[in-house]
Amino acid sequence: MPTESELKAKAVLRSAIVEQHAGRKSEALRILTDNVALFEKINDQMLKGCYHQTVADVLENLWASDGPSNYLDRALIEYAAASFHFEQAEHRTYLAHVENNLGFLLYKVNHCQEAHEHLDQARRVFMRLKDKYSAAQVDETRARVFLKEKRDKEAEQVARVSVRVLESGDQQSLLVEALTTHAIALARLGSHNAAFATFRRALDLSLQIGDRNRTAEVAVNLFAELGDRLAIVEESRPLSGRTLSEQVLSLEHGVIKHALEESEGSVTYAARALGMPYQALTYMLRTRHKDLLKKRTPVRRRPRNSG
């Protein structure tokens, strides 16, 4: 029978998760940090693990949206704490997911060897559980690490396996990620036609499932990897009267315009909504979508210190 503290702890977690999914990450973090004492006194190891994982997820998302740099260190600590409590609870699935998250976060900060170690552990657990789809998600993360290490051939092989597995499932958003990573690896290996076709699949699928953020991510990566070669590798017959590069630009334009309107002209909040760095969105506005610059709020200049 759950204690009163455990029931309250579950309610706090649900409330924080609702705020996070609604995009109110700072409020989610406030709820979690205000109730740290509650989770310290309960004995349920699963609840403790879920608490630390949720805190880590929120911190990671805030850091990715140009939040304070110390959020990254805090997220790593929280993921490690979550891993400990899930291990104590002997919940292997949750433990493996946390290990994958740790691997992904360590890859983001260029700690590639450590990332591989956590991914190894996550994949071993998922394979023992016969969870091939979660193992494929780990493979996609590993392919990203290989790309960062400039081990492009290994990245292509691992990403291809991930795509093949995810194609047989129903996790379409994960398949878009795997296709995008595979396309990047193909482009860097010089297989531009294959990369083009794979990017196109990722783009079509992201549009099909209505995922604006994924569409923007695919478009950004397509131009980053094939921008100078699109005119060469595109099919000679235009689609709907336009080439794919024109279609992608149009889609990218629409996604950014919507994000700017929703954020009332704030590039910072628009970038967060799109899941990309502020600098990346600013670059896109200044180079590919100059007409949208008028939709941004004026940049406030910081007053000079007269002292």
Buried (B, 14 or more C-beta within 10 A) or exposed (E): EEEEBBEBBBEBBEBBBEBBEEBBBBBBBBBBEEBEEBBEEBEBBBBBBBBBBBBBBBBBBBBBBBBEEEBBEBBBBBBEBBBBBBBEBEBBEBBBBBBBBBBBBBBBEEBBEBBBBBBBBBBBBBBEEEBBBBBBBBBBBBBBBBBBBEBBEBBBBBBBBBBEBBEEEEBBEBBBBBBBBBBBBBBBBEBBEBBBBBBBBBBEBBBEEEBBBBBBBBBBBBBEBBEEBBEEBBEEEEEEEEBBBBBBBEBBBEBBBBBBEEBEBBBBBBBBBBBBBBEBBBEBBEEBBEEBEEBBEEEEEEEEEEE
